[in-house]
Amino acid sequence: MISYDSLTGTLVTPCNPAYKEARLMWNRAIEKFPGAIVFCGTIDDIINAIKWARHNCVPFRVRNGRHNYEGYSTGNGVLVIDVSKLVGLDMDSSSVAAQGGVNNSMIYDLVSPQGYPFPGGSCPTVGVAGYAMGGGSGPMSRLLGLGCDSLEAVELVNADGQLITASREKNPKLYWALKGAGDGNFGVAVRTIFRLPKKVECVTLAALYYPNTDASAQIRFIRTWQRWLSRSDERITLQAPVYHDQAEGYAIFARGIYFGSKLQAEQALELLTNLPGCEASFKEMTIYEAIKAIEDTIPASEKFKSSGRFIGRPLRVEEIERMVNMMRNYPEGSIFTGLTLYALGGQVSKIAPQESAFFYRYSPFVVGLQSIWAEDKYAKLNTEWVQSRLNYINRVTVGSYVNFPSSDLVDYERAYWGDNAAKLRSVKQMYDPYNIFRFPQSIR
Ligand SMILES: Cc1cc2nc3c(=O)[nH]c(=O)nc-3n(C[C@H](O)[C@H](O)[C@H](O)COP(=O)(O)OP(=O)(O)OC[C@H]3O[C@@H](n4cnc5c(N)ncnc54)[C@H](O)[C@@H]3O)c2cc1C
């Protein structure tokens, strides 16, 4: 019997009533049963946990916001090193420093009431370290770049249980790797420091809704989206699900924050609002109000299977038709089935693919395929439905977004990091030679 005596922090084991909740992921379809979860309240707790796991030869995972699609921050029988209690935040007029347990909402609540935007994500409870170290594309990416592009430094506990800093000056190869491939691969991030963008007075929240769409309207939308994006103003980053919902039927909903006036936003989105059936809304507000309006629509949890793929060239008409038609044949038990388009480009594409681990810089957008269900009996059917359709989507796209991972990728390193995969393996060898930071799709 292993003794947990040398672990510090709050320990939760299967005998503890708190275990039932403590083991859950945001994606409730993930069913994993860790051997123990240690909630670390200090950096020493993390160091002790790593030393304990190494000493006892127990595999471990690093966890914060619990949003990994495939549950790679937990596992059966592992020690989960949970950093979500480390929520300290500091800021000045040029940067914000977040401890490893900070989430999107906590950062926005600090910086945005003062007028600062932040290149975070749209889901309030997603961990900032996990988001940014996986790249981090959100509702301001085209103007502000990815989350990782604003990352100035990361302090992390490494495989030897030492606290080190990765920045342009210190451990620069590690810094390079953490910008797009940092999640769970090299150490436990205990502090991330981001450059802050300039303050903004007022933005426009744009929402375009197309209810009751037929297949041809959904196909026309994606074709127009591609044209629009190729010449679009980088002050807007839209996210657009093209979907079937149990309550609404077939519809499209595109939303984003425009950094400018209502009039400018209306002009920037004209190509899309001119499409038949569009119900458009443009509202001027503060950046804080805009990000809160987006966050408020995200549910507390779901059961889903999803994946996100980078587009390498404009999709052909017949490819769009096939994708839309495959989605219309949705599986039994699905309450939402969608193809979601996440705009990239703008500042994201101004950085060369080799400059950070995030490789697919020139992709104009990510396409996500998703099915959500409510009853467990439909989990297998819905998961297989997504997997089988991904076989096709994978063929017409160039790579996978590691923040939207999929367990069934054959060569996942290549899929996530393209030509940067080989360099990532050499950085892994330097900083984690015994591969103790390991999970089903970690860098080998
Ligand atoms: C509802 C939802 C919305 C999302 N929206 C977006 C979005 O808009 N844009 C986007 O880019 N992504 C988005 N994601 C993906 C999300 O950014 C990634 O899953 C991110 O890695 C989640 O981090 P987490 O701490 O919440 O999750 P966890 O499951 O706790 O961790 C995810 C991964 O990061 C590692 N990790 C977490 N914290 C640390 C740390 N401190 N040090 C080292 N490794 C760590 C874990 O080991 C694991 O590999 C979304 C996911 C969900 C479920």
The ligand as an ORCA input file, in Angstrom:
! r2SCAN-3c Opt
* xyz 0 1
  C     -16.197     24.564    -23.410
  C     -14.794     24.736    -23.929
  C     -14.464     25.907    -24.576
  C     -13.177     26.094    -25.067
  N     -12.901     27.241    -25.754
  C     -11.680     27.405    -26.303
  C     -11.362     28.543    -27.071
  O     -12.182     29.456    -27.248
  N     -10.135     28.634    -27.619
  C      -9.179     27.684    -27.412
  O      -8.052     27.847    -27.908
  N      -9.440     26.613    -26.672
  C     -10.657     26.446    -26.116
  N     -10.927     25.321    -25.410
  C      -9.845     24.355    -25.186
  C      -9.026     24.747    -23.963
  O      -8.348     25.963    -24.209
  C      -7.969     23.660    -23.692
  O      -8.606     22.445    -23.441
  C      -7.103     24.033    -22.505
  O      -5.962     23.212    -22.516
  C      -7.869     23.844    -21.217
  O      -7.111     24.096    -20.078
  P      -7.768     23.725    -18.663
  O      -6.794     24.073    -17.615
  O      -9.117     24.287    -18.588
  O      -7.991     22.155    -18.776
  P      -7.261     20.899    -18.143
  O      -8.047     19.737    -18.672
  O      -7.130     21.024    -16.681
  O      -5.838     20.937    -18.805
  C      -5.711     20.849    -20.212
  C      -4.288     20.479    -20.604
  O      -3.407     21.497    -20.151
  C      -2.495     20.997    -19.191
  N      -2.386     22.016    -18.137
  C      -3.391     22.692    -17.538
  N      -2.884     23.562    -16.644
  C      -1.545     23.423    -16.691
  C      -0.480     24.036    -15.994
  N      -0.693     24.972    -15.058
  N       0.783     23.649    -16.294
  C       1.036     22.704    -17.232
  N       0.056     22.076    -17.925
  C      -1.225     22.450    -17.651
  C      -3.096     19.683    -18.699
  O      -2.119     18.794    -18.249
  C      -3.794     19.195    -19.950
  O      -2.882     18.558    -20.812
  C     -12.205     25.091    -24.902
  C     -12.548     23.898    -24.260
  C     -13.835     23.719    -23.787
  C     -14.213     22.414    -23.140
*
